[in-house]
Amino acid sequence: MIKSVHLPSDITSQMSEKTMIISKNAQQRMFHINTLQNTRMDQQVQTLLQTFEEQREQELSSGDEILNAEQVKLNDTIAQAVKEEANIREETKVRIGNMEAENDLEVQ
């Protein structure tokens, strides 16, 4: 049974250097992959934020248009109500005037 093996120092040194190079390359690959993933994630977040902002602006614009349309309807309804009130007051004045004239004729 083999319990211990001793290699010459130059071979040990070469194997150690090779292992370090392999480890360093693996670390660089992982760092590069991580950087790419972070970049993609940042781009996706920016795209989502931009999309959200555009949708928000569209909703605000749409809401403003609806609000303006409803305000126009309300103003038209108020104007019609004021006109009707004026007509009713005028008709009432005419009727009262006619009644007063009839009363004056009856009194004479």
Steps between C-alpha positions, in 0.01 A plus 500: 500500500625849405486745783691798371629627168754777467532687174791715401450866593499624138211263411314598817553865412377448143190313619429771754537774237275310259236460770522872582463593132197274462347651814575855382342429159192354666478805726527733199228308313269515803571870546427562129174301517401690814573833332290404197212386720511824698507703179201310359313538826568876510378532141184307580433717803550815292268365230233415757529843659476670162199287403333577833563873455357494146189312617461745788520796262243338269263440790541857622436633151198276455367604841544868413308451174215325682498771767484774237216325315302463822567863593362611162187289556460646848542856373241437225254358752552798733451743211177323399376508860573875528320560168199297611491685831503834315219380271291386797554833678404690185186290448409550864541878468280501189230295673511718809479808276200354318330415830563849632360651178190279522453597865530870411235457230266319738548766766400782259 
